Amino acid sequence: MPVVADFVVIASWVVPIEPAGALADHAVVVRGGRIQALLPAAEARRQYAGLRVVELPGQVLLPGLVNLHTHAAMALLRGYADDLPLMEWLKGHIWPAEARHLSAAFVLDGTRLACAEMLLGGITTFNDMYFFPEAVCQAAVEAGMRAVAGIVAVDFPTPYAPDAATALSRGLATRAAFAGEPLAHFALAPHAPYTVSDALFTQAVAVAEREGLPVHCHVHETLEEVSTAVSATGERPLARLERLGVLGPNFIAVHAVHLDAADTELLARRGVHVAHCPTSNLKLASGFAPVGALSRAGINVGLGTDGAASNNRLDLFAELRLAALLAKAVAGDAAVWPAQATLRAATLGGAEALGLGAETGSLTPGKSADFIAVDFNSPTLQPVFDPVSHLVYVAGREQVRHVWVRGEQRVREGELVAGMAGGPLAPAALHETAMAWAARLRG
């Protein structure tokens, strides 16, 4: 009896994440948008003879990358206010620009631009923290990628909502509207300890627990944030969140740069996840997150790009290399956070932080067929002794040739499938839209 499947992808190497390491000459079999099997190429050709087979010699298959923290629509603010410290950047430039221009149209157009960039760079899932989550979800669904839309909560009026209660209500209504969409997921996103009151944190946590959602929050990003909090209240921000019952296995601490031993122990004890954004931390001079110490403490770490306004790329391959190198320098240990651990952070680590570890993040039979192909054929990538090491230290997003999400091809031969037939994700349309917003922002 013939074995039934939709298609088979055969590559020179497969990096499944679970188990660790690379498998030479292996295949991924897809049926109904899920991974049906992972097996040697010769066995796949025998068992699945007659099915559509995608042969990718010299390429490596791995899970789609998971961007654990970004502000996707801020792609329209790429380069808008560079070379400034965080608070001057936010208060003097970013928040005023958002007050003038933030709208559902801004978020839709900016997120479309971000989705194109992320998919072309091998990112299949992103965790967003921005306003108008309905626009975030619309853009992601158009692009065919997985989004976790943040329901943002802050204690001041925004163009999205006049108050936090309205923002939470609107966000939950958006979640209900996308309930049947498998690519749309949600998280509670209280912005940061310096923009969210005790009462709002308590409310956000109650909503998250009731709805079974992760909580996604900036914390301990800068020394100024920590010292200001201590001066004002006598508490470090993480201690305050612990007192309020915010910390737990559903909490994602974004940045977590300035930690002492007690902070790290607290994060480990509460099962908190950390979204590490090394490029943004460097560009805003926030500092160096101690990911080696976090890893040794058993804390799950994922990788994020942050927004294009503070990075200025949505490029997880760049974050992979930088994160691995910085971890070694900060720890004074060349063996800390090796390539396999770093790659896990960019895939399964991010998925687990979002509560999606059973759905994506590794090439495990039964999981969603979210995977990418990276081309190692260029002379600049030769020779290949360890494909995992190559993915972290050598390859770049320009080597991403193919991307599948839920078994549907989203990038083919380096081109966005959703843009091939025109529409808002066509390269010319994205360029025209970005230029139009740039003209408004300059004005």
Secondary structure, 3 states (H helix, E strand, C coil): CCCCCCEEEEEEEECCCCCCCCEEEEEEEEECCEEEEEEEHHHHHHHCCCCEEEEEEEEEEEECEEEEEECHHHHHHCCCCCCCCHHHHHHHHHHHHHHHHCCHHHHHHHHHHHHHHHHHCCEEEEEECCCCHHHHHHHHHHHCCEEEEEEEECCCCCCCCCCHHHHHHHHHHHHHHCCCCCCEEEEEEECCCCCCCHHHHHHHHHHHHHHCCCEEEEECCCHHHHHHHHHHHCCCHHHHHHHCCCCCCCEEEEECCCCCHHHHHHHHHHCCEEEECHHHHHHCCCCCCCHHHHHHCCCCEEECCCCCCCCCCCCHHHHHHHHHHHHHHHHCCCCCCCHHHHHHHHHHHHHHHCCCCCCCCCCCCCCECCEEEEECCCHHHCCCCCHHHHHHHCCCHHHEEEEEECCEEEEECCEEHHHHCCCCCCHHHHHHHHHHHHHHHHC
